[in-house]
Amino acid sequence: MGNSIYSMIVGTGVGIPSRILTNKDFEKMVDTSDAWIKERTGIEERHIVEEGRYTSDLCAEAGLNALTDARLKPEDVDLIIVATVTGDVGFPSTACIVQEKMGAINAAAFDIAAACSGFLYGLSMGNAMIATEQAKTVLVIGGETLSRVTDYSDRGTCVLFGDGAGAAVLRPAEGNRGILGTYLKSDGRFGHLLHIPGLGTRYLPSHDTLDNHMHFIKMEGREVFKQAVMAMGDAAETILNRTGLTGDDVDLLIPHQANLRIIDATAKRVKIPPERVFVNVERYGNTSAASIPIAMDEARRGGKLQDGQTALLVAFGSGFTWASALVRF
Ligand code: UT7
């Protein structure tokens, strides 16, 4: 991979549902406690989509906010990439539904399914489309409504997940700002450790699939945790090595927000001190593909990520998939 810069992020935005579930609410639903959830994950509350709103609604809201931030209009967009594993329907793609909701009439649109790494897969794809001059204005959106596929009788998973969407607008790079590099990796041998067995064509909906909760997320938490620590560390280290940078060059680490302990381990691996690590897992829980773009938008709007500064984005998710990107804003 060369060191050319092809595209830059010119706007970000989010779509966050207003409904909130706190740890205390979960104490009434399953055998858990606020103290356990905080200590083991760092999560305090998460947003849950309102009845009648779907992944596409959150994504369209995030996309429109990102375009406003970039001072562009929906008609300016020529590619929409939506990263999600909780699309509205079997098909068409959520990206096409989002296109319609946004009025982005000039865009091509497609989905990427890489779970929690999806936004970085999308960012890498958008960057490549601009590099090869197949697109000029790309909207990359990560959006999920994990609450729709969460088993609220399983304490090992239900306390972890939240809903939301985040988006970034990519345009051809100017000067030395932009995406300095991306790194994508997968290992399909581990798919069964974090998955939804139903909802595809292998097991069609039946009394059995419903009775066995096969339409819900299943996770071997401890195993996933171990792999996540290793993979997030690998992703962070590899992209720094490839771009010839070190942790000292990173102004802000924006890791996937699944668990505070995984975030801490990732930061340590590349020697980035806590004051340069962005964390909002306490307010959102794990929003899968939405977590990095939501965090990135908050960091920018909160003044923690300013123009000229470099962010290291790192993700890990079902597949397994993992990914990283270095971005100079
Ligand atoms: O987004 C992509 C990837 N996802 C992740 O990165 C998630 C990775 N995994 C994790 O974050 C952690 O493994 C969890 C937070 C899910 C679990 O934490 P842990 O420290 O690995 O706990 P554990 O699974 O080893 O369970 C320890 C104990 C068990 O009880 P016993 O067997 O020791 O009696 C669990 O049954 O904690 C129990 N437990 C709970 N207790 C209270 C599990 N969930 C809960 C709960 N409240 N919500």
Residues whose N, C-alpha, C, O or C-beta is under 5 A from the ligand:
A	BS01	UT7	D31 T32 S33 W36 R40 T41 C116 R155 G156 V159 G221 R222 V224 F225 A228 A258 N259 N286 F316 G317
